[in-house]
Amino acid sequence: MKRFLLIVVILAAAIGGAWYWEQWNWQKPGPSPTYKVVMVAPGDHVAVIAQHMADAGVVSNADLFRLGLRVRNLQGTLKAGEYGFPAHLSMASVAGILASGKSIQHKLTAAEGLTAKMIYDIVAADPVLTGDAGAVPDEGTLLPETYLFTRGTTRAQMLARMAKARSEVLRKLWPARADNLPYKTREAAITLASIVEKETSIPEERRHIASVFVNRLRLGMKLQSDPTIIYDITKGYPLGRGIRESELQRPSPHNTYAIAGLPPTPICDPGKDAIAAVLNPETTDDLYFVANGRGGHVFSKSVDEQNRNVAAWRRIEQMQHLNRPLPVPELRK
């Protein structure tokens, strides 16, 4: 009987020691001295995942990690994805990250005012996205902004997401648009928004710029927007020089000095603020604007005012060329 009790005590001590040792291994700092990234593919078995963790140095032993998962009934909680593991992470913390499903978020930024082809090229060149991007989307159909995505996202999915985001912005803003706008379709609004986007980089000016074009459309005046000329020459890339008089007069599809009304397509992919600006422009009587030499514009209601403002802008241009200090802001267009 004493021998039996001794055996029981020894077994209990062994089991207790093994339990303590496993708990200690599960909670102790891991071996990795640096941040590691590990990919878990869909369908990976728990043994494969454990081996990936060991191969990357995130855990010290694949079998111990798998045992710890089994003891705690965590095998079914692990999710596919791309995960980042900080240095010296315990097995418990590694399991928590794998169970969270919070894959690493990658970032892709398309700036407002880029053309659809420019955005397409950014998507096509992204090293994390996969697959073929397909055909270049129509101008004005993508929403430029910063997008977060996980590894495994395809280029076609990213472009579809951008198109859906632009449609969603219009879906929300269109019903609340101002009354009696001189354009009746969402496509026309996007076209004007693309012009507003290219005319100013100052958010506070967008609704005022939009009001000038709205007033011109209502009066049947030509929009006379320089970016529409540049679009036909460079497809949206910087011209790198001033617009020539011959280019102002030359008929081209988007040249709003030569054509009446809106051009046939947008000239870029406008951001949500430019779209909002043309759907709810400021109420003004202004018909003209011109650069002020300080990054913004000066607005006017009459040709005489505009001529004075243009003359002031020409003086500013000359001073800038000569590298002289600028006067108090005056003013373009």
C-alpha positions as CSV (number, residue, x, y, z in Angstrom):
1,M,0.0,0.0,0.0
2,K,2.8,2.4,0.9
3,R,4.5,1.6,-2.4
4,F,1.2,2.4,-4.3
5,L,0.9,5.7,-2.5
6,L,4.4,6.6,-3.3
7,I,3.8,5.9,-6.9
8,V,0.7,8.1,-6.9
9,V,2.6,10.9,-5.2
10,I,5.5,10.6,-7.8
11,L,3.0,10.6,-10.7
12,A,1.1,13.6,-9.3
13,A,4.4,15.5,-8.8
14,A,5.4,14.6,-12.4
15,I,2.1,15.7,-13.8
16,G,2.2,18.8,-11.7
17,G,5.7,19.6,-12.8
18,A,4.8,18.9,-16.5
19,W,1.8,21.2,-16.2
20,Y,3.9,24.0,-14.5
21,W,6.6,23.6,-17.2
22,E,4.1,23.8,-20.0
23,Q,2.5,26.9,-18.5
24,W,5.8,28.5,-18.0
25,N,6.8,27.8,-21.7
26,W,3.4,29.1,-22.8
27,Q,3.8,32.4,-21.0
28,K,7.6,33.0,-21.2
29,P,9.1,35.6,-23.7
30,G,9.7,34.1,-27.1
31,P,13.0,33.8,-29.0
32,S,12.6,36.3,-31.7
33,P,14.9,39.4,-31.2
34,T,13.1,41.4,-33.8
35,Y,9.7,42.1,-35.4
36,K,8.7,39.2,-37.7
37,V,6.0,38.9,-40.4
38,V,4.5,35.5,-41.1
39,M,1.9,34.6,-43.7
40,V,-0.8,32.0,-42.8
41,A,-2.5,30.8,-45.9
42,P,-6.1,29.8,-46.1
43,G,-6.5,26.1,-45.3
44,D,-3.2,25.8,-43.4
45,H,-3.4,23.0,-40.8
46,V,-2.5,23.8,-37.2
47,A,0.7,21.8,-37.5
48,V,1.7,23.8,-40.6
49,I,1.0,27.1,-38.8
50,A,3.0,26.0,-35.8
51,Q,5.9,25.1,-38.1
52,H,5.7,28.5,-39.8
53,M,6.0,30.1,-36.5
54,A,9.0,28.1,-35.5
55,D,10.7,28.5,-38.9
56,A,10.3,32.3,-38.5
57,G,11.8,32.2,-35.0
58,V,8.6,33.5,-33.4
59,V,8.2,30.4,-31.2
60,S,11.0,28.2,-29.9
61,N,9.4,24.8,-30.8
62,A,6.6,23.9,-33.2
63,D,5.5,20.9,-31.2
64,L,5.3,22.8,-27.9
65,F,3.3,25.5,-29.6
66,R,0.9,23.0,-31.1
67,L,0.6,21.2,-27.7
68,G,-0.3,24.5,-26.0
69,L,-3.0,25.2,-28.6
70,R,-4.4,21.7,-28.2
71,V,-4.4,21.9,-24.4
72,R,-6.3,25.1,-24.5
73,N,-8.6,24.0,-27.4
74,L,-7.4,26.9,-29.5
75,Q,-6.7,24.9,-32.7
76,G,-9.9,26.0,-34.4
77,T,-9.5,29.7,-33.6
78,L,-6.5,30.4,-35.8
79,K,-7.2,32.5,-38.9
80,A,-5.5,33.0,-42.2
81,G,-3.7,36.3,-42.9
82,E,-0.5,38.2,-42.8
83,Y,0.6,38.8,-39.2
84,G,3.2,40.9,-37.5
85,F,4.8,39.6,-34.3
86,P,6.8,41.9,-32.0
87,A,10.1,40.7,-30.6
88,H,10.1,38.2,-27.7
89,L,6.4,37.5,-27.9
90,S,5.1,34.6,-25.7
91,M,3.3,31.7,-27.3
92,A,0.1,32.9,-25.6
93,S,0.4,36.2,-27.3
94,V,1.3,34.6,-30.6
95,A,-1.9,32.5,-30.4
96,G,-3.9,35.6,-29.5
97,I,-2.7,37.4,-32.6
98,L,-3.4,34.4,-34.8
99,A,-6.9,34.1,-33.4
100,S,-7.6,37.9,-33.8
101,G,-7.7,37.7,-37.6
102,K,-6.2,41.3,-37.6
103,S,-3.9,41.0,-40.6
104,I,-1.3,43.6,-41.4
105,Q,-2.9,46.6,-43.1
106,H,-1.1,47.8,-46.2
107,K,-1.8,51.3,-47.6
108,L,-2.3,52.7,-51.1
109,T,-2.8,56.4,-51.7
110,A,-4.3,58.0,-54.8
111,A,-4.2,61.8,-54.6
112,E,-7.1,63.9,-55.6
113,G,-6.9,65.2,-59.1
114,L,-5.0,62.2,-60.6
115,T,-6.5,60.8,-63.8
116,A,-8.0,57.3,-63.9
117,K,-4.9,56.1,-65.8
118,M,-2.6,57.5,-63.2
119,I,-4.5,55.8,-60.4
120,Y,-4.6,52.6,-62.5
121,D,-0.8,52.8,-62.8
122,I,-0.4,53.2,-59.0
123,V,-2.6,50.1,-58.4
124,A,-0.8,48.1,-61.1
125,A,2.6,48.9,-59.7
126,D,1.7,48.1,-56.0
127,P,4.0,45.3,-54.9
128,V,1.5,43.8,-52.4
129,L,-1.6,43.6,-54.6
130,T,-1.9,40.6,-56.8
131,G,-3.3,39.7,-60.2
132,D,-4.0,41.7,-63.3
133,A,-5.6,45.1,-63.0
134,G,-7.7,44.6,-66.1
135,A,-8.8,47.5,-68.3
136,V,-8.3,51.2,-67.4
137,P,-11.5,52.5,-65.8
138,D,-13.3,55.4,-67.3
139,E,-12.2,58.9,-66.3
140,G,-13.9,60.1,-63.1
141,T,-15.2,56.7,-61.9
142,L,-12.7,56.2,-59.1
143,L,-12.5,58.0,-55.7
144,P,-9.0,59.1,-54.9
145,E,-8.1,58.7,-51.2
146,T,-6.0,56.4,-49.0
147,Y,-7.1,52.8,-48.9
148,L,-6.0,50.1,-46.4
149,F,-6.0,46.5,-47.5
150,T,-4.6,43.1,-46.5
151,R,-2.2,40.9,-48.5
152,G,-4.1,38.8,-50.9
153,T,-6.2,41.6,-52.2
154,T,-6.2,41.7,-56.0
155,R,-5.6,44.8,-58.2
156,A,-9.0,44.3,-59.8
157,Q,-10.6,44.2,-56.3
158,M,-8.8,47.4,-55.4
159,L,-10.1,49.2,-58.5
160,A,-13.6,47.9,-57.9
161,R,-13.4,49.2,-54.3
162,M,-12.4,52.7,-55.6
163,A,-15.3,52.7,-58.0
164,K,-17.7,51.6,-55.3
165,A,-16.4,54.3,-53.0
166,R,-17.0,57.0,-55.6
167,S,-20.5,55.7,-56.3
168,E,-21.2,55.7,-52.5
169,V,-20.1,59.3,-52.2
170,L,-22.5,60.3,-55.0
171,R,-25.3,58.2,-53.5
172,K,-25.0,60.1,-50.2
173,L,-24.5,63.6,-51.6
174,W,-26.7,63.7,-54.7
175,P,-30.1,63.8,-52.9
176,A,-29.0,66.8,-50.8
177,R,-27.7,68.8,-53.8
178,A,-28.7,72.4,-54.2
179,D,-31.8,73.3,-56.2
180,N,-31.7,74.5,-59.8
181,L,-28.2,73.4,-60.6
182,P,-27.4,73.8,-64.4
183,Y,-26.5,70.1,-64.6
184,K,-29.0,67.3,-64.1
185,T,-27.0,64.1,-64.1
186,R,-24.4,62.7,-61.7
187,E,-22.0,62.3,-64.6
188,A,-22.2,66.0,-65.4
189,A,-21.6,66.8,-61.7
190,I,-18.5,64.6,-61.7
191,T,-17.2,66.3,-64.8
192,L,-17.5,69.8,-63.3
193,A,-16.0,68.5,-60.0
194,S,-13.0,67.3,-61.9
195,I,-12.5,70.8,-63.2
196,V,-12.9,72.4,-59.8
197,E,-10.4,69.8,-58.4
198,K,-7.7,70.9,-60.9
199,E,-8.4,74.6,-60.5
200,T,-7.5,74.9,-56.8
201,S,-5.7,72.9,-54.1
202,I,-7.2,75.0,-51.3
203,P,-10.2,73.2,-49.8
204,E,-11.8,76.5,-48.7
205,E,-11.9,77.8,-52.3
206,R,-13.7,74.8,-53.9
207,R,-17.2,75.9,-53.3
208,H,-16.4,79.5,-54.5
209,I,-14.7,78.2,-57.6
210,A,-17.7,75.9,-58.2
211,S,-20.0,79.0,-58.0
212,V,-18.1,80.7,-60.8
213,F,-18.6,77.8,-63.1
214,V,-22.2,77.4,-62.1
215,N,-22.9,81.0,-62.8
216,R,-21.1,80.7,-66.2
217,L,-23.2,77.7,-67.2
218,R,-26.4,79.4,-66.2
219,L,-25.5,82.4,-68.4
220,G,-24.3,80.3,-71.3
221,M,-20.7,81.5,-71.0
222,K,-17.8,79.3,-71.8
223,L,-16.1,77.9,-68.8
224,Q,-12.6,78.9,-70.0
225,S,-10.7,76.5,-67.7
226,D,-7.0,76.1,-68.4
227,P,-6.8,72.5,-67.0
228,T,-9.2,71.4,-69.7
229,I,-6.7,72.5,-72.4
230,I,-3.8,70.8,-70.5
231,Y,-5.8,67.5,-70.3
232,D,-6.0,67.2,-74.1
233,I,-2.3,68.0,-74.5
234,T,-0.8,65.9,-71.7
235,K,-3.6,63.6,-70.5
236,G,-3.4,65.3,-67.1
237,Y,0.3,65.5,-66.5
238,P,1.8,68.9,-65.8
239,L,2.4,71.0,-68.9
240,G,5.7,72.4,-67.7
241,R,5.1,75.7,-69.4
242,G,2.5,78.3,-70.0
243,I,-0.4,77.6,-72.4
244,R,0.2,79.1,-75.8
245,E,-2.3,81.3,-77.5
246,S,-2.6,78.8,-80.3
247,E,-3.6,76.2,-77.8
248,L,-6.3,78.4,-76.3
249,Q,-7.9,78.8,-79.8
250,R,-7.3,75.2,-81.0
251,P,-10.5,73.1,-80.9
252,S,-10.0,70.0,-78.9
253,P,-12.5,67.7,-77.1
254,H,-12.1,69.2,-73.6
255,N,-11.0,72.7,-74.4
256,T,-13.6,74.9,-72.7
257,Y,-12.2,78.0,-74.4
258,A,-13.4,76.5,-77.6
259,I,-16.5,74.5,-76.6
260,A,-19.6,75.6,-74.8
261,G,-20.8,73.9,-71.6
262,L,-19.1,71.0,-70.0
263,P,-16.5,68.9,-71.7
264,P,-17.6,65.3,-72.8
265,T,-15.8,63.6,-69.9
266,P,-14.1,64.5,-66.6
267,I,-10.5,65.6,-66.8
268,C,-9.4,63.7,-63.6
269,D,-10.9,61.8,-60.7
270,P,-12.1,64.4,-58.2
271,G,-12.1,63.9,-54.5
272,K,-15.2,63.9,-52.3
273,D,-14.7,67.6,-51.3
274,A,-14.7,68.7,-54.9
275,I,-17.8,66.6,-55.6
276,A,-19.5,68.1,-52.6
277,A,-18.5,71.6,-53.8
278,V,-20.3,71.3,-57.2
279,L,-23.4,69.8,-55.6
280,N,-23.6,72.7,-53.1
281,P,-21.7,75.6,-54.4
282,E,-21.5,79.0,-52.7
283,T,-24.0,81.6,-53.8
284,T,-22.1,84.4,-55.5
285,D,-22.3,86.7,-58.5
286,D,-18.7,86.0,-59.5
287,L,-17.9,85.1,-63.1
288,Y,-14.1,85.3,-63.0
289,F,-11.1,84.3,-60.9
290,V,-7.3,84.6,-61.2
291,A,-4.3,83.5,-59.2
292,N,-3.1,85.8,-56.4
293,G,0.5,84.6,-56.3
294,R,0.0,83.1,-52.8
295,G,-1.6,79.8,-53.9
296,G,-5.2,81.0,-53.9
297,H,-7.4,83.1,-56.2
298,V,-9.1,86.5,-56.4
299,F,-12.7,86.6,-57.6
300,S,-14.6,89.2,-59.6
301,K,-18.0,89.9,-61.0
302,S,-17.1,92.0,-64.0
303,V,-14.7,92.1,-66.9
304,D,-13.2,95.4,-65.7
305,E,-12.5,93.9,-62.3
306,Q,-11.0,90.8,-63.9
307,N,-8.8,92.8,-66.2
308,R,-7.4,94.7,-63.2
309,N,-6.8,91.4,-61.3
310,V,-5.1,89.9,-64.3
311,A,-2.8,92.9,-64.6
312,A,-1.9,92.5,-60.9
313,W,-1.2,88.8,-61.5
314,R,1.1,89.6,-64.4
315,R,3.1,92.0,-62.2
316,I,3.3,89.2,-59.5
317,E,4.5,86.7,-62.2
318,Q,7.2,89.2,-63.3
319,M,8.4,89.7,-59.7
320,Q,8.4,85.9,-59.1
321,H,10.5,85.5,-62.3
322,L,12.9,88.2,-60.9
323,N,12.8,86.6,-57.4
324,R,11.6,89.8,-55.8
325,P,9.4,89.8,-52.7
326,L,5.7,89.7,-53.5
327,P,3.4,92.7,-52.6
328,V,0.3,92.3,-50.4
329,P,-1.9,89.7,-52.1
330,E,-3.8,90.8,-55.2
331,L,-4.7,88.5,-57.6
332,R,-6.6,85.4,-62.1
333,K,-9.0,84.2,-64.7
